[in-house]
């Protein structure tokens, strides 16, 4: 059965406090998805954002982003006051996300909520908090101490901390855990509230027939609790500095390559542990999401390794990854997991083989299709077991792409997709994605709204430029737009079948 969904990160939702949250507006968007015949809501990684405000550079592979916590819910619980001055400060920005200001003030507000919670909560609420801590101890203990230590060391990278705690010497771990106990408890509280709100939203979405489609970055940030707490899993030297880092080699789009800078996994060591860390990560993702996209899938077959300290990705080497050994271990431990492979870019025969053997759906991007040759991204080359996009969060909007494309590309696109001013370029591309054989078609919210490059979510390998800052206007989600989306969805048989449950009434003869 074909289906469709909308790509919109939680941060891009409208709302009062500087960023989209897990609260009322998120549920309102779920209602919009239902009205427009959508089965999936795709979001970006939900971890705490680090360098460059990117959700792909997170302080943890497991934690939730405190910025996404709904403050109105905390007001309703009596944990913070509605007339708090700090709330009024962050309420000023609505059209884009000012991360620097937002993080500072939101942390102040959340700290107040933490103090209130432990002062006024009854035993039932405290037991709920303690259960959360116990259930998530495998990542929460290290993350909470890591976060408290970052604050203690004025937010510098953990690699620059004092050697004793940087190297996690037992006596230092004990001392800092005791000295920072209150801060550690507060970090745990914030995570408790995040996931309380997140799972409430997930339950609401699922009850309406909407599935959450999440995103799992292949790599973790150097400045993360994951690497600080388990350095043996990564390619680090004796001083716990990276020996090689991740990226992509030069190509026509990036003459010096892409230097991501993430430490690389020590796959040999991970194999010795039967990929325990990855199994935990995939299992956790399966609890958070109904479907998960794994970023940079080809990196599991082979990965580009750049010597640490290089300023570009021009010098590097391809090294073998675990390939199917990892995914066989995951499936053996967890069964058939619901994953989507981000298999974009140049794929070798070995990568294609890994994708086939995994059984995971791959991805198609229409914006990659019209360079002139018989591209694999042209819809007539798609396979059923795939997910089709016009563009992802890393690409321009449909209109932005079309308007900036060269004359030949526009001509090819117009001819192939029968684009017209009457229908609109964006709607013609939506129609093409929906008409494809792919089991799932996902469209960025910006493309339903017909927005240009000004609404682009991210420009890869750049910092600033408004990356990750775009927000939906509260008045954008109209009934008229929902009706139009539904019309297209139904035309290509992607609308979910809402079955009515028949209730049998007992009669006297029963």
C-alpha positions in Angstrom: 0.0 0.0 0.0 1.4 3.4 -1.0 1.5 6.2 1.5 2.9 9.7 2.0 4.2 12.0 4.6 5.4 15.5 5.3 9.0 16.5 6.4 8.9 19.2 9.0 11.3 19.3 12.0 9.7 20.0 15.4 11.9 23.1 15.7 10.1 24.6 12.7 6.7 24.5 14.2 5.1 27.9 15.1 4.8 28.9 18.7 5.4 31.6 21.4 8.8 30.8 22.8 11.4 31.1 20.0 11.3 27.6 18.6 8.8 24.8 17.8 8.1 22.4 20.7 6.4 19.2 21.6 3.3 21.0 22.8 0.0 22.2 21.4 1.3 23.2 18.0 2.8 19.8 17.4 -0.6 18.1 18.1 -2.2 20.7 15.8 0.2 19.7 13.1 -0.7 16.0 13.6 -4.3 17.1 13.0 -3.3 18.8 9.8 -1.5 15.6 8.7 -4.8 13.7 9.3 -6.8 16.2 7.3 -4.4 16.1 4.4 -4.3 12.3 4.2 -0.8 11.8 5.4 0.4 8.7 7.2 3.9 9.9 8.2 5.5 12.9 10.0 9.2 12.9 9.3 11.4 14.8 11.7 15.1 15.4 12.0 17.3 14.1 14.9 15.9 15.1 18.3 19.1 15.2 20.3 20.5 18.3 22.0 22.1 20.5 19.3 25.8 21.4 19.6 28.2 23.0 17.1 26.5 25.1 14.5 23.0 24.4 16.0 22.9 21.3 13.8 20.7 18.3 14.9 23.4 16.2 13.3 26.1 17.5 15.7 24.6 16.5 19.0 25.9 16.1 22.5 24.3 12.7 22.7 23.0 9.9 20.5 20.3 9.2 23.0 19.3 12.4 24.8 16.5 14.7 23.8 16.8 18.4 23.0 15.8 20.6 25.9 15.0 23.4 23.5 12.0 21.4 22.2 10.4 21.1 25.6 6.9 22.8 25.7 7.0 25.6 28.3 3.2 26.0 28.4 2.9 22.5 29.7 5.3 23.4 32.5 3.2 26.4 33.3 0.1 24.2 33.4 1.9 21.9 35.9 2.7 24.9 38.1 6.5 24.4 37.7 7.1 27.9 36.2 5.1 31.1 36.2 3.3 32.4 33.1 4.5 36.0 33.9 8.2 35.0 34.3 10.4 37.7 32.8 12.6 35.1 31.0 9.6 33.7 29.2 8.8 37.2 27.9 12.4 37.6 26.6 12.3 34.5 24.5 8.8 35.2 23.3 10.0 38.0 21.0 11.4 35.9 18.2 8.8 34.0 16.1 9.8 34.0 12.4 13.3 32.4 12.9 15.2 30.6 15.7 17.8 32.6 17.5 19.7 29.7 19.0 22.2 31.7 21.0 19.6 33.7 22.9 17.1 30.9 23.1 19.5 28.4 24.7 20.6 30.8 27.4 17.2 31.9 28.6 15.5 28.5 28.2 18.1 26.9 30.4 17.3 29.5 33.1 13.6 28.7 32.8 14.1 24.9 32.9 16.3 25.2 36.0 13.4 27.0 37.7 11.1 24.2 36.7 13.5 21.7 38.1 13.7 23.4 41.5 9.9 23.6 41.6 9.5 19.9 40.7 11.6 18.6 43.5 10.0 21.1 46.0 6.4 20.4 45.3 6.1 16.9 43.6 4.2 14.1 45.4 5.6 10.6 45.8 3.9 9.3 42.7 5.7 11.9 40.5 9.0 11.4 42.1 8.7 7.6 41.6 7.9 8.3 37.9 11.1 10.4 37.7 13.1 7.7 39.4 11.8 5.0 37.1 12.7 7.1 34.1 16.3 7.4 35.4 16.5 3.7 36.1 15.1 2.7 32.7 17.5 5.0 30.9 20.6 4.7 33.1 22.6 3.1 30.2 22.9 6.5 28.6 21.5 9.0 31.1 24.1 8.7 33.9 27.0 9.6 31.6 25.1 12.2 29.7 23.9 14.0 32.9 27.4 14.1 34.3 28.8 15.2 30.9 26.4 18.0 30.7 27.1 19.2 34.2 30.8 19.0 33.6 30.4 21.1 30.4 28.7 23.8 32.5 31.4 23.5 35.1 34.2 24.0 32.5 32.4 26.9 30.9 31.1 24.9 27.9 34.5 24.1 26.4 34.9 20.7 24.6 35.5 17.8 26.9 38.9 17.2 25.2 40.1 20.4 26.8 38.9 19.4 30.4 41.4 18.7 33.1 43.2 15.4 32.4 41.8 13.6 35.4 38.2 13.9 34.4 38.9 14.0 30.7 40.3 10.5 31.1 37.5 9.5 33.5 39.9 8.5 36.4 37.7 6.8 39.0 38.5 9.1 41.9 37.8 12.2 39.7 34.5 10.7 38.5 33.4 10.1 42.1 34.5 13.6 43.2 32.7 15.4 40.4 29.6 13.3 40.7 29.3 14.4 44.3 30.2 18.0 43.7 27.8 18.4 40.8 25.0 16.2 42.2 22.4 18.9 42.1 23.2 19.9 38.5 23.3 16.2 37.4 19.8 15.8 39.0 18.5 18.8 37.1 19.8 17.5 33.8 18.0 14.2 34.4 14.8 16.1 35.2 15.0 18.0 31.9 15.4 14.7 30.0 12.5 13.3 32.0 10.3 16.1 30.9 11.5 16.0 27.3 10.6 12.3 27.0 7.4 12.6 28.9 6.2 15.2 26.4 7.7 13.4 23.4 5.9 10.1 24.2 2.7 12.0 24.9 3.0 13.5 21.4 3.8 10.1 19.9 0.8 8.5 21.5 -1.4 11.3 20.2 0.0 10.9 16.6 -0.3 7.1 16.7 -3.9 7.3 18.0 -4.7 9.5 14.9 -3.1 7.0 12.5 0.1 9.1 12.1 3.5 7.5 12.3 6.6 9.3 13.4 9.5 8.9 11.0 12.8 9.8 12.7 16.4 10.3 11.7 19.5 8.6 13.0 22.9 10.3 12.1 25.5 7.6 11.3 28.2 9.5 13.3 28.2 11.2 16.7 29.8 14.5 17.5 33.3 14.6 19.0 32.0 16.8 21.7 29.5 14.3 23.0 28.8 12.2 26.0 29.0 9.1 23.8 32.7 9.5 22.9 33.7 10.8 26.3 32.1 7.8 28.0 33.2 5.1 25.6 36.3 6.2 23.7 37.3 2.6 22.9 34.5 2.6 20.3 36.2 5.2 18.2 39.4 5.8 16.3 41.2 7.8 19.0 44.8 8.0 20.1 46.1 7.4 23.6 45.3 11.1 24.5 41.7 10.5 23.2 42.1 12.7 20.2 40.8 11.5 16.8 43.3 9.9 14.4 40.9 10.1 11.5 37.6 11.9 10.9 34.6 11.6 8.6 33.8 13.3 5.4 33.4 12.9 1.7 36.0 13.3 -1.1 36.0 16.1 -3.6 33.4 16.1 -6.4 31.8 18.6 -8.8 29.7 20.1 -6.1 32.5 20.4 -3.5 35.9 20.8 -5.0 37.7 20.4 -1.7 35.3 17.7 -0.4 33.2 17.8 2.7 35.0 17.8 6.1 32.4 16.7 8.6 35.0 16.2 11.4 33.2 13.4 13.3 35.4 10.7 14.8 35.2 7.4 13.1 34.1 4.1 14.6 36.6 1.4 15.5 34.6 -1.3 13.7 37.1 -4.0 14.6 36.5 -3.3 18.3 32.7 -3.1 17.8 32.7 -6.5 16.1 34.4 -8.0 19.2 31.4 -6.7 21.2 29.0 -8.1 18.7 28.0 -4.4 17.9 26.4 -4.0 21.3 26.4 -0.2 21.1 24.7 -0.1 17.7 22.1 -2.7 18.8 21.3 -0.5 21.8 21.0 2.6 19.5 18.8 0.9 16.9 16.6 -0.6 19.7 16.2 2.8 21.3 15.4 4.4 18.0 12.7 1.8 17.4 11.1 2.9 20.7 11.2 6.6 19.7 10.0 6.3 16.1 7.7 4.1 13.9 10.3 4.4 11.1 13.9 5.5 11.2 16.1 6.9 8.4 19.8 6.0 8.8 22.0 8.8 7.5 24.9 8.1 5.1 24.1 4.4 4.6 27.1 3.8 2.3 29.4 4.6 5.2 28.6 1.1 6.7 30.1 -0.5 3.6 33.1 1.8 3.3 33.9 5.2 4.7 36.1 8.1 3.8 38.7 8.7 6.4 40.5 12.0 6.6 43.7 12.5 8.8 42.8 14.5 11.8 43.9 18.1 11.6 43.5 18.5 7.8 41.6 21.6 6.9 39.9 20.1 3.8 38.8 16.6 2.7 41.1 16.5 -0.3 43.4 13.9 1.3 41.8 10.8 2.6 41.3 7.1 2.1 38.4 4.7 1.8 38.3 2.1 4.6 36.1 -1.0 4.9 33.0 -0.8 7.1 31.2 -3.7 8.8 28.6 -4.0 5.9 26.1 -6.8 6.5 27.9 -8.1 9.6 26.4 -5.2 11.5 22.9 -5.5 10.2 22.8 -9.2 10.6 23.8 -8.7 14.3 21.0 -6.0 14.6 18.4 -8.3 13.1 19.5 -11.2 15.1 19.0 -9.2 18.3 16.0 -7.1 17.4 14.2 -8.9 14.5 13.0 -7.0 11.5 13.7 -3.4 12.3 12.0 -0.6 10.4 14.8 1.4 8.8 15.2 3.5 5.7 18.7 3.7 4.1 19.9 7.1 3.1 21.7 5.8 0.0 22.2 9.1 -1.9 25.3 10.0 -3.9 27.7 7.8 -5.7 27.1 4.1 -4.9 29.4 1.3 -5.6 28.3 -2.2 -6.6 29.1 -3.3 -3.0 26.9 -0.7 -1.5 24.0 -1.7 -3.8 24.5 -5.3 -2.8 24.4 -4.3 0.9 21.2 -2.4 0.4 19.6 -5.4 -1.4 20.7 -7.8 1.3 19.5 -5.6 4.1 16.0 -5.3 2.6 15.8 -1.7 3.7 14.1 0.8 1.4 16.5 3.3 -0.2 15.8 6.9 -1.2 15.1 8.9 -4.4 15.5 12.6 -4.8 13.8 14.3 -7.8 16.1 17.3 -7.7 19.0 15.0 -8.6 17.3 13.6 -11.7 17.4 16.1 -14.5 21.1 16.5 -15.4 20.6 15.1 -18.9 21.4 11.4 -18.7 19.1 8.5 -17.8 19.7 9.1 -14.1 18.7 6.5 -11.5 16.8 9.4 -9.8 14.3 9.6 -12.7 11.0 8.1 -11.5 10.9 5.5 -14.3 13.9 3.9 -12.7 12.5 3.7 -9.1 11.7 0.5 -7.3 8.7 -0.1 -5.1 10.8 -0.6 -1.9 11.9 3.0 -1.7 11.1 6.5 -0.3 10.8 9.4 -2.8 11.5 13.0 -2.0 11.6 16.2 -4.1 14.4 17.2 -1.8 15.5 16.6 1.8 16.4 19.0 4.5 19.9 19.3 2.9 18.4 20.4 -0.5 16.8 23.5 -1.7 13.0 23.8 -1.9 11.4 22.8 -5.1 11.0 26.4 -6.3 14.4 27.4 -5.1 16.0 24.4 -6.9 14.0 25.1 -10.2 14.7 28.8 -10.2 18.4 28.4 -9.7 18.9 25.4 -12.1 20.6 25.9 -15.4 18.5 26.2 -18.6 19.1 22.6 -19.7 18.1 21.1 -16.3 14.9 23.2 -16.2 14.0 22.2 -19.7 14.5 18.5 -18.9 12.5 18.8 -15.7 9.6 20.7 -17.3 9.3 18.2 -20.1 9.6 15.0 -18.0 7.2 16.2 -15.2 4.9 18.3 -17.5 5.4 21.3 -15.3 3.2 24.3 -15.9 2.6 27.8 -14.4 -1.1 26.9 -14.0 -0.4 24.0 -11.7 2.8 25.4 -10.2 6.3 24.0 -10.4 6.1 22.8 -6.8 2.8 21.0 -7.3 4.0 19.4 -10.5 6.9 18.0 -8.6 4.7 16.8 -5.8 2.4 15.1 -8.4 5.5 13.4 -9.9 6.7 12.1 -6.5 3.2 10.9 -5.6 2.8 9.2 -9.0 6.0 7.2 -8.6 6.0 3.5 -7.8 7.7 4.2 -4.4 5.9 2.8 -1.4 6.4 6.1 0.5 6.6 9.7 -0.8 7.7 12.4 1.6 7.5 16.1 0.8 9.0 19.1 2.7 6.4 21.3 4.2 8.0 24.3 2.4 7.1 22.7 -1.0 3.4 22.5 -0.1 3.6 26.2 0.8 5.4 27.0 -2.5 8.3 28.7 -0.8 11.7 29.5 -2.3 15.3 29.3 -1.2 14.6 31.7 1.7 12.9 28.8 3.4 15.7 26.3 2.9 16.4 24.3 6.1 20.1 23.7 5.6 23.1 24.3 3.3 25.5 21.4 3.9 29.1 22.2 5.1 28.1 25.7 6.1 27.6 27.4 9.4 25.1 30.2 9.8 23.3 31.2 6.6 20.1 30.8 8.5 20.7 27.0 8.8 18.2 25.1 10.9 16.3 28.4 11.7 13.3 28.3 9.4 9.9 28.3 11.1 6.3 27.8 9.9 3.9 30.6 10.2 0.9 29.9 12.4 -1.5 30.9 9.6 0.1 28.5 7.0 -1.8 25.4 8.0 -5.1 26.2 6.4 -8.0 24.0 5.7 -7.8 24.9 2.0 -4.2 23.6 1.9 -5.1 20.4 3.7 -7.9 19.8 1.1 -5.5 20.4 -1.8 -2.9 18.0 -0.4 -5.6 15.4 0.3 -6.8 15.7 -3.3 -3.3 14.9 -4.6 -2.9 12.1 -2.0 -6.1 10.4 -3.0 -5.5 10.8 -6.7 -2.4 8.6 -6.4 -3.9 6.2 -3.8 -1.6 7.3 -1.0 -4.3 8.3 1.5 -4.6 5.8 4.4 -7.8 3.8 4.6 -9.7 4.8 7.7 -11.7 1.8 8.6 -14.8 2.3 10.7 -15.2 -0.1 13.6 -18.6 -1.7 13.7 -20.1 -2.1 17.1 -22.5 -5.0 17.5 -25.4 -4.2 19.7 -26.8 -7.1 21.7 -30.5 -7.9 21.3 -32.9 -9.9 23.4 -32.5 -12.9 21.2 -28.7 -13.1 22.0 
